[in-house]
Amino acid sequence: MCICDQESDNYLLMDTGWDKTGRVHAVVFHLLIIDNKICIEWDGTEGGITAELLELGVSKDDIILGFIRPEYRQFKDFSVA
């Protein structure tokens, strides 16, 4: 299930349903658009949404790793905000 709030530029992909162990309800990924940059709040994909964005030609300067504490983002090769 896709949840897209274009007014606040908030986008989630959810995994919902049932499997053999019971109910499934999980966030696959959560992205925000902030000042024309893609902020990755959560990435539960197997290969990584960051890698997919880079393969699509999105610059590291346009990607914020929102799941990393703000004070540590400076040590990564991506936008800090």
PyMOL commands that set and color helices and strands:
alter all, ss='L'
color gray80, all
select helices_A, chain A and resi 49-55+60-62+70-75
alter helices_A, ss='H'
color red, helices_A
select strands_A, chain A and resi 2-5+10-19+22-34+37-43+63-64
alter strands_A, ss='S'
color yellow, strands_A
deselect
rebuild
show_as cartoon
